[in-house]
């Protein structure tokens, strides 16, 4: 039986909750102790820990570190970090890792993303539930053991930047004008180091680290947060705009016109580049990416593999299939040469590299990858999700259907996917059509079933 306080914050892929109301130092220390046992760090092993810029992060880092050290584990602290910088440190040092962050969530939240040595993910079914159970036992104690393990600090940022340049070299013949919006998140810490040696004229936006997010939420999946970036790209005549989320593991792209580039198109672009260097490779895409993605992978000689949504699922499938790259429509991009982990920064470098190899614009570059019209994700609060999915299956019984992740139904000139949220009473709808009229018609038909 998991302590109710832990049940509130332990999610499918990470730990997350309002802090300190839900996620406080006591819970965090217990989770640190349990993590040390689960990953073999207890009794003399070592873990690496990083954190974002939220006000509660330093306190939670200290608590988690004390938990690891109370089990006789040692800690290497890399300080302020993006989540992909923590993944790099875990992979580079071959150590289990913990990142204190609530990613794109509002200021009152914090959380913990965990991984095993080599940046291998820990989700609910791959160790997180066991950690929660063990942490429950630790919370029941009346006395806390004293930390005995060591603590040391390491600057991993310069090595991270150098490594990214090794795996995504950018031609220097063309100087790019780039606007980057960090949203007061961790890209404000990592972008300066990564871009320092590039032939780039950088216009930084909201690079000041501030966990209260004074300018806008650091959640580029919500396109209302991109308004400032779009305006700045247009006003400065920039070649490209980049928007990172709070922990900078996701990146969205804005073209020179200020229009948002679909993450599916970015997936197709990176897949095409990967297949030039690794012909015939396997590329993963999740169920809500554009159907253009598997088309383009196949056209370029690769093998397209469709996966459910979710980073731990995609990383596991990459390991199983030997895939070199995987993309999600949410702006997460995964790379075999980055320990199978996701990195918004690497995706941004790929876009810049592809652009630097041409004399054209981002809109011209991406036109070949933008083939269809998508609705974007539409959320609906429902009382009985399974019943609605059953009704949709019956309504479209004469069409091809699959249940890899929710329900996907495919027509001649359209498809849609409806899947349930892991944490809320929501159904999430994505529709794609060959044209705007087709997409809108199917979207409205399906929403009429979901919302009646």
N, C-alpha and C positions, 0 to 999 in steps of 0.2 A: 504494500500500500504506500503510495507516494504522498508525502506531506502536502496538504491542500495549498500551502503557500508556494510550493514548488510546482504543483500541477497548474497553477495560474500562469507561470512564466516559462515553463519548458514546452517548446513548440515542436513542430515536425522537424525543423532543420537547425534550430538554435534556441537560445534562451533570450527572452525578451519581455519587458514589462515596464511599468512606470517606476521610476527610481528617484528617491529611495522608498516610495510607498510600498511597491511590490518587490522589487529587486533591491535588497538592502545588503550591507556588508556581511551580516550573519549568513544569509542564504548563499552569498557569493563565496564566502570562505568554505562553507560546506561543499559547494560545487567544485571548488578548487581541490579540496582533499579527495573527493570522489573521482575527479578527472585524473589525479595523480595515480590512483589505484588502477583505474580502467586502462590507462595508457602505458603502464609499466614504469612511470616516472618515480613512484614511491620507492624509498630505500636506496637512493643514490643516483637516480636518473635525472634528466634535465628537460625542462620545458621552456619554450620561448613565448613571451607575452608582449602584446602591443595594445595600444588604446587610441581612441579617437579624442576629439576636442570637447566632448560634452562635460558639463560642470561636475557631474558625478563620477566621471571615468577614473580620475586618480584614486579616489577612495575605493572603488571597486577593484582596480588593479592591485592595490595594496592588500585588500581582503583575499582576492583569488591567489595572489602570490603567497600570502601567509598560509593559506590552505595547502597549497602544493608543498611548501617548506615544512609544514607540520607533519606531513607524511614522509619526511626525509628526502624530498625531492629538491632539486636545485632549479633556480630560475635565471634565465637570461632575459632581461627587459630591454626591448628595443624602443621604448618610449612612444611618442606620437607616431602613428602609422596609419596608412590606408589598409584595408583588409587584404588587398593583394600584396602589399609589402609584408604583412604577417605571413601570408601563404609562401611568399618567396623565402623568408627567413626559415620557415618550417622545412621547406624543400631543400634549401641550400645547406642547412645545418643538419638535416635529417632528424629533426626533433618534433615531438608533439607541440602544438601551439594553441594559444587562446587569444582571441581578439575581443577586447571590450568595446562594443559598439552597438548602437541600435539602427545602424545603416541609415535609411531614408526616413525613419520615423520621427515624429515631432520631438521638441526639446525635452519634454518631460519623461521621455523613455530612455532606457539604456538596455544593454543586453550583452550576450557572450556568443561568439562563434568559435567552435572548437574543431580541431583536426588532429589526426594522428601524425606520426613522423612521415615526412615526405608530402605534407599537405593533404593527406587522405581524409576525406570528410567524415565527420561524426554527426549522424542524424538520429532521429528517435529510434529507428530500428537497427542502427549500427553502433550503439553504445550510449546514446543520450538517455534512453529510458533506464539503463543500468546505472548510469551516473546519478540520475534523479533518485533512484531507490537507495543507493548507497548514501547519498547526501541526506536523505530522510533519516537514516540511522544516526548520522553525525549530528543532525539538528536536535536529536533527543538527548544528547549528552548534557551533563551538568557542568563538566569541566572541559576546557579546551587544551589540547596539547600545545606546548611551546614550539614555534618554528625552529627547526634545527638545520634545514638545508641552507645553501648559500644563495646569494643574490648578486648578480653582476649586470652591468649595462653594456650594450653593444649598439653601435651606429650601423644599421644595415642599409641605409638609404642610398649611399654612394654605390655600393655593390649591386643593389637592385637596379639603379639607373643604368649602370654599365651592362648588366645582363640583358635588360630590355633592348639596348642598342645592338647587342650581339644577335638577338633573334629577330629583330625587325630593323635592319639598316635602312636609313632614309637617304635617297640620293641628295647630294648637296647642290646640284646645279641650279635649282629653282628656289628662290627665297619665298617662303609661304607667310602670308599674313593670317595669324590664328588668334581668335578670341576664345578664351577658356573661362567658363563660369564654374567656380568651385563651390558656390552656394554656401560659403563660410565653412565648408567641410574640408576633409583631409586632402583633397586635390590641391588645396592651397599650400600644403606642405610638400607634396610629391612632385607636382608639375614643374616648379622651378628647377629642381635637380635633374629631372628627366629631359627638360627642354634646353638646359643650359648650353649644351654642345651642338644643338641643331641649328640649321640655317632657317631660323624662324623669327619673325617679328611678332612677339607675343603681346596681346592686350589682355591683362589679367582682370577678372571681375570677381569681387567678393572673395579674395584670397585670405582675408583676415580670419584666423581660426576663431569661431564663435559658436558654441553649442546652443545658443539661443536662436540661431538662424534669423538675424534681424532683417534680412532683405527678402528672402523667400524660403519656403521649404526646400531642402536639398533632395528633391524627388523628381527627376526629369521625366519619369513615366507620366506624371501629371503635366501636360503641356502648358498649363497656365504658368508654371514656374520658368518657362523658357522665354517669356516675353521680353525681358531685359536683354538676354543674349541675342535674340533675333534682331532687336532694334540696334544693338551695338554692331553686329555684323554688317547690317545695311549701312549704318552711319559711317563706319570706318572703311568700307569697301574691302572687308576681309575676305579671304579665300574660303574659310571654313570656321564654324563655331563648334565648340565642344562643351557639353554640360555633364558634370559628374554628380553622382549622388553623395550622401553624407560621408560614407566610408570609402568612396571612390572606387568601388569594385564594378560599377556600371558607368557606361558613357553613352550619351546620345549625341547625335551629330546634326548640325544645322548647315544647310548649304549657303552659297554666296548670296542667294536671294532672301535668306532668312527663313526658308521653308525647312521643316523637320524631315530628316531622312529616316525612312522606316528601318528599325533594327533588323527586320528580315532582309532588307536590301544590303545592310552592312554584313549580315551573315553570308549572303550570296557572294559579295565582293571578297571577303576574307577566304571563303571556301575556294573561290576561283584562284586566288593567289596561292593558297596551300597546295592546290592540285598541280600548279606549275612546278613546284619543287618536289612534290611527292606524288607522281602520277598514279592514278588508280586508287588513291587513299580513300578511307572511310571518313565521312563527315556526318555528324549528328545534327538534327534539328528537332525542336519540340513540336507538339501537335498543333500549336497555334501560330507557327511561322507561315508565311505566305507559301502557296504551292509553287511559286517561282523558285523557291530555294531548292527542293529536290530536282526540279527540272534543270536548273543551272548546274547543279552538282553532276547530274547524269550527262548533260551535254559536254561537260569538261572532263569526262572519263572517270568520275569518282563514283563511289557507292554511298547513296544516301540512306541513313537509318533514322527512323522517326522514333521519338522518345516522349515519355510523359514530361510535364513541367516539373522543375525542381532541381536545384543544383546537386544535391547528393545523389539523385537518381541519374543525372547526366554524367557525373564524374564516374560513377560505377559502370555505366554503360560504355564510357570511353575506355576504361580499363579492360572491360570484357572484349570489346570489338577491336581495340588497337586504333581507334579513331585519332586523327591528328588535330581535329578541331570540332567544336560544337557551338551552336548558337541558339539563344532563346529570344523570343520576341520582346521580352522584358528588358533587353539591353545587357544581359549577361552573356559573355563570350569566353569559351574555355579552350585551352591550348595544351596540346600534348607536351610541347617543349617548355611549358610553365607548370610542370608537375600535375597536369590535368586540371589545374585550378583556373578560376575565372579572373579576368583582369580587364577593367575598362580602359586602362592606360595602353595596354597592348593593342586593343581594338582601335583606339585613337591613332596610334602610331601606324597601323596598317592603312587607315584611311589617308593619313598624311603621306605615307610612302607611295601609295597608288596615285595620289594627286601629283606628287613631285615628279613622277615618271611621265607626266603628260604636260601639255601646254594649255589644257582646257580647264573647265570649272568642275566643281563638285556635282552640280546638277547634270552636266553632260556626262560625267563619269558614272553617275548612279542611274541614269535613264535606262540602261540596259538591264538593270536589276529590279526596276519598279514596273512590274507587268500588270498588276491587278489592283483593285480598290478594296481597302479593308475598312471595317467599321471602327476599329479600336476596341478595347475591352469594355464591355458594358455590364455593370454589376446590378443585380436585383436582389432585394431582401425577400426571402421566401419562407413559408412555414414548412413545406414538405418537398424538399428538393428531389428525392428519389421518385416521388409520384409524378412530378413535372417531367423528369427525364423519361419516365415510362410513357407518358402521354405524347411527348415529342417523338419517341421511337415508333409509337403506333401511328401517329399522324403522317409520318414519312416512311411508312413500312415498305413501300415499293422501291426505295432508294438504298444504295450501299451505306452501311453503318458500321462503326467500330467503337469499342469501349476501352481503348488503350488508356485514355485519361479523360473521364467524363464520357460524353457522347458526341461523336463526330458523324455528320451526315453530309453526303456529297451528291450534288446535282450536276447537270451537264455544264453549267456556267457559274457555279457557286459551290461553296461549302460553309458549314458552320460547326462550331464546337461549343458545347455547354458543359462546364465542369463546376464542381462545388468547391468553395473555399475550405481550406484546412482549419480555419480558426473562427469563422463567422458564418451565420445563417444566410449565405449568399450563393447565388449562381452567377457564374461569369460567362458571358456570351462573346464570342468572336465570330464575325462573318466576313467572308471575302467573296467578291464577285468579279466577273470579267469587266464590268463597268459600274458606274455609280448607281444607275437605275436598278440594275439587278441586285446589287448589294443592299440597297435601301429597301427594296421589296421584301427580300428574304429576312433582313433584320427585323422589319416591322411585323412580319408574319410570326416569327419565333417569339419576339417580345410579347405579342398578344397572348400567346400560350403561357409564357412564364409569369406574366403579371396579372392575369385575370383572376 
